[in-house]
Amino acid sequence: MAEAVGRRREVMVVLPGLMLAMVLAMLDNMIVGTAMPRIVGELGGLTHLSWVVTAYVLGTTVSTPIWGKIGDLYGRKNIFIISIVIFMIGSVLCGMAGSELFGGPEGGMAELIAFRAVQGLGAGGLMVNVMAIIGDLVPPRERGQYQGIMAGVMSLAMIAGPLVGGFITDHLDWRWAFYVNLPVGAVALVLLVMKLHLPKLHNKVRIDWAGAILLSVSITAMVLITTWGGNQYTWGSWQILSLAALAVVTLVAFIMVERKAVEPIMPLQLFGNRNFTLISIIGFLLGFAMFGAINFLPLFQQMVQGASATNSGLLLLPMMGAAMVVSLFVGKAITSTGKYKIYPIIGGVGMAVGMWLLSTMDVGTPSWLTGVYIAVLGLGMGFLMQTTMLIAQNSVEQKDLGVSSSAATFFRSIGGSFGVSLFGAIFNNHLLSELSGRFGAEAAEGLATTGARMDAATVAQMPAQMRTGLLESLATSISGVFWWAIAFAVVVPVLAAFVKEIPLRGAGPMDAAPEKAVTPAAG
């Protein structure tokens, strides 16, 4: 008991620093997204706007598995601090893009894109290391309650992001969208340097650079496919087909290299573990359905229901609040009972029901009812998000904790990228079809562009009949996206039913799982 109390005190001392690092990762994209119109107005380069996001996503996704493995090999504290420093350096450079120091606004957008990639490289290590450090400090049996707190912080950060971004955009220079990371990061660094104490590892094994490069190229190709496919290039274009071929070839080469590597970036034998494989697929589907579909909620709230950009962030409060409350409850329940299998099943069902409810929305759906629907979706998310990470970590040996954490984050991220791309293509095709049926093919494309850019002021000035037709078409198309998301969401509880409930490793001998139950060979 005294050991458990001492460990709990140690974790609570470190937790504020870990949470601040997580806030850095969660807030950045939301704040920057709100400030983008102001940034484009000063730097120009509207045609390259998507690359500001793509560069960050690429940096994050490519570096995530590498950060996890390096932490396993050389110790997590110093690696975590390095990732925060890189993120802060990237933030400073982003804030200085297009300044007189770099020659003025001309070329500022290209600078911002390059610096966002640097920032993304650091961001890849933030979330992974937070999860892995909690795994180092806390046995799985007690981990649920801390991961519930983390889910709550994530929910609050997702709500605060648009509000902070809106304030900066309205009252400060857009550069503060990046500079705001510096005081938060500095406090996190001080707390972690002073309070975080982890064993130092002196591993002489070389890093699997060949595997890291091949995986990075494959991931880059996949992210570019999801970013460009159906938007900048058609799905059957030579550019997309070439990227697909590159992704497949480098992935096959990566698998061959990993089979022979002494310390592979992503040990393939982990996929021989049934729980690890199932949770990886569930994470992919979770990201696919959740991020892919939720991406369209602000569009519905702003265009169809008339909410402002800032208020549309507040309107997501029911979803985040529900997810936070459920995550805290599930965390405590797992700690007290040691049981976890039922929660991803319930979460998958809740997510599918939430998607179905959202698919019933139309132009007459009031904001309060949309709030109820997204609260149901939030309940499902609360049962799933941290539980999947816990199961992934409990399915491997302690030495592979970083790899399991990065894999869980990686598959969810890749799923989200594919989801946004696929659902975006579905939305665009549906919207063009709806508008063509109402106004004819010639007018449909211009109206679709207006709606997709969320230009509410332009829509408000349209003739009543045209405005009504556009809003009804938007509502129908967005509802169709949620309908398609159901097909992916319903697979989650089916897969979760096959998860084997391995006893969570705990502090005491009665809680410890047999070694054979958590090795990669176990099934």
N, C-alpha and C positions, 0 to 999 in steps of 0.2 A: 504493500500500500504506500509506504514512504517513497519507494522508487517511482511509482506511478505519479504521485503528487509532485515529486521533483521534476519528472519529465514534463508534466503539464505546465509547471511554472516556467521551465526552459522554453517550451514552445510558445507560450503566451508572450514572453519577452521578445522573441524573434518575429512573431506573427505580424506586428505592424509594418516592419520592413518588407516582409514578403508581400503583404497586401498592397503596399504602395507600389512595388514593382509590378504587380498584377494590374493595378489601376493604370500605370503607364501604358501597358499593352492594350488595355480595353478602351481607354479614352481617345487615344491618338486618332484613329481613323474617323471616329464620329465628329471630333472637333474639326479636323481638317476638312471633312466632307461639307460641313456647314460653311466653312470659310472659302471654299473653292471658287464661287462666283467672284469674290473680291480679288482672289489671287489671279484669276484669269484676266480680270479687268486691268490689273497692273502689269502683269508679265506677258499677256497675250498668249498665243499658242493654244487656242480653243480646240483645234483638231487633235492635239496631243494630250487632251485632258485625261482620257482614260488611262494613259501611261503613268500618271501620278499615283493612281491606285494600284495598277498592275505591277509597277516596280517594287512597291512596298510588299505586296502579296508574294511576289516572286522571291524577294529577299527572305521573307519570313518562312515561307514553305520550304525553300531549298535548305535553309540552315537548321530547321527544327530537328531533324534526325541527327545531324552532326553534333549539335550542342548536347543532345541527350547522351550520345555515346562518349564524347570527350569527358563529360561529367562523370560517367561511370569509370573511366580509365584513370583520371587524374584528380578526382575530388571536385565537389560541386561548388564550394564557396568561392574560390578564385575564378572559376569559369563563369559563375553567376555574376560576379562583380564586373568581369570583363564585358559580358553581354550588356549590362546596364550602361557601362562607360561608352561602348560603341553606339548604343541607342541615343545617348545624350549628345555625343559628337555629331551623329547624323541629324539630330534635332537642331543643333546650332547651325550646321551647314544649310539645312532646309530654310531656316529663318533668314539666312544671309543670301539666299539665292536671288539673283537679279539686283543685288545691292551695288553700290559704287565700288566696294572692295573687289567685286568680281567683274567690274566693267559696265555696270548699269543693267537696265531691264532687258536689253537685247541679249537673247540667249538665256534669259532667266528661267524659262520653262524647261529647257534641256538640263540646266544645272539642278533645278528642283527634282526632276525625274531621277537623275543620278544620285543625288543626296538622299532621296526617299529609299533607294535601294540599299544604301548604307544603313539607314535607320531600320529598315526591315531585317537586315542581317542581325542587328542587335536584338530586335523584338523577338526573333525566333527563339532566343535563349531565355526570355523572361518567363513566359507561362510554363514552359517545360521544366525549368529549374525550380520554380515555386512548387510545382506538383511533386517533383522528385525529392526536394529537400523535406517537405512534409512527410514523404515516404521514408526518408532516412531517420527522421526524428521520432515518428509515431508508428507503432505497430498497426497493421491493417484493422485489427479489432477496434482500435480507438480512433482510427483515421476519419471515420464517417462524420463525426461532429465537427472536425476542423474543415473538412471539405464542404460541409454545409455552410459554414461561415464564409468560405471562399466563394461559394455560389451566390451568397447574399451580396458580397462585395462586387462581384461581377454584374449582378442585376442593377445595383445602385450606379455603377459606372456607366452602364448602357443608358440609363435614364439621364445621368448628369451630363454625358457627352454633348448631346444636342443643345442643352441649356448653356453650357460653358462656351461652346462654339458660337451660339447665337449672340451671347454677350460680347465675346471678343470681336465678332464681325461687326456688331453695331457700335461698339464704344472704343475699340482699340485697333491698332495696326494689325493686319492679318498675320504678320510675322510672329505675334504672340501665340498664335495657334500652335507654334512649334516651341517657342521659348518657355511656355507654361510647363513643359516637361522638365525643365532644369531644376527648379526648386523641389519638385516632387521627387525627382531622381536623386538629388543631392541628399535629401533627408533619408531616403531608402538606403543609399550607400553608407551613410554614417551609422545608421542602426545596424546594418548587416555586418559592417567591419567590426563594430564594437561588441555586438551581442551574439552573432552567429558563430558557433563553434562546432566544426565537423572534423572528422579524422582526415589528416593529410595523406594522400596516396602518392607513392613514388613508383609508378608503373613504367617499366622499360619497354613495354610492347609498343610497336610503331602503330600510328594511326593508319587505318585502311583508306589511304588517299585515293586509290583507284576506284574503290567502291563509292567513295564520297563524290568523286567527279562524275561517274556514270549516273548515280542516282540524281545528282543535281541537274544534269543535262536532261534526263528523262522527265523529272518534275517540271523543269522549265518548259519543255515541249508541251506537256499536258496542260499547264496553266495557260500557255499561249493559245492552245486549241480552244480552251473554254472561254478565253477572253475575246478572241478574234472570230471564232466560228459563229456563223449566222449574223455577224455584225459587220466587221471590216471586210471579211471574206466569206463567200458561200461555203457551205460544208463540203461541197465536192470540188473546191478549188485546189490548184496544185499546191498552194501554200499550206492549206490545212492538211491535205493528204501527205505532204512531205513531213510536216511536224508529227503526224501520227506514225509514220514510218520510223522517224528518228526516235520517238518515244518508245516504240516496241523494240527496236534494235538495241538501244541503250539499256532498256529494262532487262532484256535477255542476257546481255553482256554483264550487267550488274549481278544477276542471279548466279552466273557462272563464276564471277570473281568472289562473291560472298561465300560460295561453297568451299573455297580454298583459303580464305583469309583467316589469319590467326585470331584477330579481334575484329570481326566484321562490323560495319556501321549499323546494320540491321540483321542480327543473327537469324538465319532462315529457320533454324530448328525451333524457334519460338512458335512458328506457325503450325508445328506439330502438336501444340497444346490447343485442345478444343476450345477452351474458354478464351484464350488470347485471340484465336482466329475469329470466333463468333463476335467478340466485342469489337474487333477491328472492323468487321463488316457492319455491325450495328452503328459504330461511330461514323462510318462513311454514309450510311443511310440517314442517320440523324442529321448530319451536316447537309446532306443533299436535300432532304425534305424541309428541314427547319429554315436554314439560311436561304435556300433557294426561293422558298415561298414567302417568308417574312419580308424579304427584300421589297415586296410589292405592297405591303401594308401602308407605308407612308404615302405612296402614290394614291391609294384608295382614299385615305383620310384627307389628304390635301386637295385632290382634284374632285372627287365625288362628294365628300362630306364637307368640304370648304374649310378645313383646318389650316392654320398657318404652319410654316415649317417647324418653328419651335414647339408649337402646341402638339404637333403630330408626334414629337418625341415624348411629351407628357402623356399622350393617349396610349402609349405602350406600357404605362405604369401598371395596369391590371395584370399584364403578362409577367412583367418582371417581379411584381409583388407576390403573385401566386407562386412563381418559380422559387423565390427566396424563402417563403414560408415553408413550402414543401421540402426544399433542400435541407433546411434546418431540422425539420421533423424527421426526415429519413436518416440524416446523419446521426441523430441521437438514438433512433430506433436500431440502427445497425450496431452502434457501440454497445447498446444494452443487450441485444439478443444475439449478435453475431450472424444474423441471417440477412441475406441481401437479394436472393434470386427473384423474389416476387416483385421487387421494385421496378426493374427494367421492363417487366411484363406489363405492369400497371401503367408505367410511363408511356410505353408504346401504344397501348390502347387509348390513353388520354390524348396523345398527340394526334392519332388518327381521328378521334372524335372532334378535336379542335379544328383540324383541317376540314372535316366535313361541314362543321358549322360555318366556317369562313367561306366555304364554297357556295353557301346559300345566300350570301350578301348580294344586294342590288342597290339601285339608286335610292330606294326608299328606306334602307336600313339605317336606323338612327345611331348616333355615335355611342350611346350607352349600351346598345345591344352588341355592337362591334366589340366594346370593352368586355362584355360577358364572354363572347366567343374567344377572344384572345386570352382571357383569364383561364379558360379551359385548356387552351394550348399551353399556357404557362405551367399549369398543374402537371401536364405530361412531361414537360421539360424538366421540372423540378425533380421528378422521380428518376430521370435518366442521366442528366449531365454529369454529376459527380459520381454517381454509382458506377457508370461505365469505366471511369478512370480508376476507381477503387478495385474493380474486378480485374482490370488489365494489370494493375500493379501486384495484386495478390496471386496472379497466375504465373509469375516468374520468380526466379531467385533474386535475392537482394542485389547481387552484382549486376543484374540487368534492369534495375529499377528505372534508370534514366532512359534506356531504350524503350521500355514499355510505356513510359509517360510520353515520350516524343512520338511513338507510334500512334497512341490514342489521339494526340493532338493533330498529328499529320493526316490521318485518315479522315478525321472530322473536317479538317481544312480543305482537303482535296474534294471531299463530298460536297462541301459548300460551293467550291468553284464550279464543279460540274453542274450543281443544282441551279446556280444563278444563270449559267449559260443556257442550259436546256430550257428552263422555265422562261427565260427571256425570249428564246426563239418561239416557244409556244405562245407567249403573250403577244409578240409582234405579229405572228401569222394570224392569230385569232382576231386581233384588233383590226388588221387590214381587211380581213374577210367581213367583219361586222360593218366597218365603215363603207366598204365597197357595196355591200348590199343596201345601205341606206342612201349613200350620196353618189355612187358610181366610182369606178376605179381611178378616174383622173383626180378627183378631190380627196380620195382616201389617204394617199401617201402624205400629203401636206397636213391633214388633220391628225394622222397618227404621229407625225413628228412633233406637232404641238402638244399632244397629250403626253408623249413619252418624255418630253423635256419638262413636264410639270409647270408649264407657263400659265399659271392660274389667272394672271391679269389679262392675258390675251384671250383666254377662254371666256372670261367674264364679259368681254366686249363683243363677243359673237352674237349674231342674231339668235333669238330664243330657240328656234327649231334646230339650228345647227348645234347650239350648245347642248341642248337636251340629247340630241343624237350622239354627240361625242361622249358625254358623260355616261349614257346608257351603254355605249359600246365599251368604254373603259371598264365599267363595273362588271359587265359580262365577261370580258377578257380576263380580268383579275380573278374573278370567281372561278374561271376555268383553270387558272394556274393552281389554285388550292385543290380543285377536284383532281388534277393530275398528281398532286403531292400525296393524296390519300393512298395511291397505289404503292408508293414507297414507304409510307408510314406504317401501313398494316403489316409489312414484312418484319418490322422491328420486334413486336411481341412474339411472333412465331419463332424467330431466331433466339430470342431471350429464353423461351421455354426449354431450349436445349442446353442452356448454360448449366454446368455442373457446379453445385454449391459446395465448393471446397472450404473447409473451416478457415476462418480468418486467423492469420498469425497474430498472436497477442503477447502480452508481457509475461504471462504466467505459463507454466508447463501445461495446464489444462487447456489453454487456448491455442497452443502452438500446433500448427498443422504438420502432419508427417512430411518429411522432406520429399518423399516420392510423389506427394500430391501436388507439389508446386514446381517440379522440374519440368522442362519442356517436353519430356517424353510422356508425361501424364495426360490422361485424356478426359 
